Amino acid sequence: MTVSLAILGAGSRGSAYARYAEHFPDQARVVAVADPRPGYRDALADRHGVPESARFSDWRALAERPRLADAAIVATPDREHAEPVTRLADLGYHILLEKPIAPTEAECDLVLDTARRTDVLLAVCHVLRYTPYTEAVKELVAGGAVGQVIGVEHLEPVGWWHFAHSYVRGNWRRRDESSFSLLAKCCHDLDWLRYIVDAPPTRISSVGSLHHFHPGNRPPGAADRCLDCRIEAGCPYSATRFYAACLADPARHVWPLSVVTRDLTEAGVEKALRDGPYGRCVYACDNDVVDHQVVTVSFQNEVTATLTMSAFTPSGHRRTRIMGTRGYLEGDGERITVTDFTTGKVSTMDIMASGADAGSRHGGGDFGLMRAFVAAVATGDRSLVRSGPEESLDSHRMAFAAERSRLSGGVPVDL
């Protein structure tokens, strides 16, 4: 069975999941696209041969039709998740929902209640569960390579340029327009911890703030836009330098440059930086989300874990240390090192996505997720999806609790 897909949101994430159908046309095909931006909508629809009659400027227009596909991929902005999911589930669409589920706890509950009521398959895009790296870590821990797990340290190195792009200048810069940064960026890190620890969370505490990207740190002489700034050359967050480097690298045209402009020429990029949000000084934006945060989690099996999300790193894979009674594991998304306390032996293994998955983002996780979702829809075997709705809700409850703790000065929150 070839699973038919409707794509709601033709931006970076919707396009990334749709690419699975290009690589595996015998498994999935895109039959409808909804996006209010004609350039993005038509580019994705053209690539998949979607007829004009199945191109929609609003997801609501798609939802007014009888069901057009077996499943829908909902990759609309964060604050436009709950309504399309509930409408499409009522029409019988199975749903692949980009994280976060929704920016409020009430909407998250609504989405899960809808999935239960309609009995459609709801899979949240916790892509980290589907990487070869995660599979290896999970197998090692479950197999006793470190004995009983006592503690976990997990780092999400967002990257100085990625944070400036997405969380200072970009779509996730304001919690009232999207969500707070821990939920937007790290709900699947929290989900990953829950998956590896294999127990529900019981207590959360957190500290963090918007340390750096605000007018109080604006250098003397800085202009409102990088193109007009006389000190831009010495600034690590120069939009002029960063997006020029992206233009020179075809691998970065798909992301992040396509988010800035569809005109991938020097003139097109300059115009976007002159007129659009991505050319603004990082110290003169309207951002309000946290740029450095630490979360401490206690789990039901008495394992403790810390998650650090920081803008002030190189961008790269997550990094994790797992401390157990018989060993120690350290990993960086590509390599795992295990120290055996009994023998003193240190073993190392390199883990990389291969084949078509090597071209999939998140270390092969995007296509790994799509493969599982498409197979689950085709066969009816929902166990192929590694994070059910209830587990996904756990990760979001962790994020909401962490934010409540952070806002209260780090006071622990019981779950």
Stockholm file with secondary structure:
# STOCKHOLM 1.0

chainA/1-415         MTVSLAILGAGSRGSAYARYAEHFPDQARVVAVADPRPGYRDALADRHGVPESARFSDWRALAERPRLADAAIVATPDREHAEPVTRLADLGYHILLEKPIAPTEAECDLVLDTARRTDVLLAVCHVLRYTPYTEAVKELVAGGAVGQVIGVEHLEPVGWWHFAHSYVRGNWRRRDESSFSLLAKCCHDLDWLRYIVDAPPTRISSVGSLHHFHPGNRPPGAADRCLDCRIEAGCPYSATRFYAACLADPARHVWPLSVVTRDLTEAGVEKALRDGPYGRCVYACDNDVVDHQVVTVSFQNEVTATLTMSAFTPSGHRRTRIMGTRGYLEGDGERITVTDFTTGKVSTMDIMASGADAGSRHGGGDFGLMRAFVAAVATGDRSLVRSGPEESLDSHRMAFAAERSRLSGGVPVDL
#=GR chainA/1-415 SS CCEEEEEECCSHHHHHHHHHHHHCTTTEEEEEEECSCHHHHHHHHHHHTCCGGGEESSHHHHHTSSCCSSEEEECSCGGGSHHHHHHHHHTTCEEEECSSSCSSHHHHHHHHHHHHHHTCCEEECCGGGGSHHHHHHHHHHHTTTTSSEEEEEEEEECCHHHHIIIIISSTTSCTTTSCCHHHHHHHHHHHHHHHHHTSCEEEEEEEEECCSSSGGGCCTTCCSBGGGCTTGGGCTTCHHHHHHHHHTCGGGIIIIIHHHCSCCSHHHHHHHHHHSGGGBCTTSSCCCSCSEEEEEEEETTSCEEEEEEESSSCCCCCEEEEEESSEEEEECSSEEEEEETTTCCEEEEECCCCGGGGGSTTTTHHHHHHHHHHHHHHHCCGGGSSSCHHHHHHHHHHHHHHHHHHHTTSCCEEC
#=GC SS_cons         CCEEEEEECCSHHHHHHHHHHHHCTTTEEEEEEECSCHHHHHHHHHHHTCCGGGEESSHHHHHTSSCCSSEEEECSCGGGSHHHHHHHHHTTCEEEECSSSCSSHHHHHHHHHHHHHHTCCEEECCGGGGSHHHHHHHHHHHTTTTSSEEEEEEEEECCHHHHIIIIISSTTSCTTTSCCHHHHHHHHHHHHHHHHHTSCEEEEEEEEECCSSSGGGCCTTCCSBGGGCTTGGGCTTCHHHHHHHHHTCGGGIIIIIHHHCSCCSHHHHHHHHHHSGGGBCTTSSCCCSCSEEEEEEEETTSCEEEEEEESSSCCCCCEEEEEESSEEEEECSSEEEEEETTTCCEEEEECCCCGGGGGSTTTTHHHHHHHHHHHHHHHCCGGGSSSCHHHHHHHHHHHHHHHHHHHTTSCCEEC
//
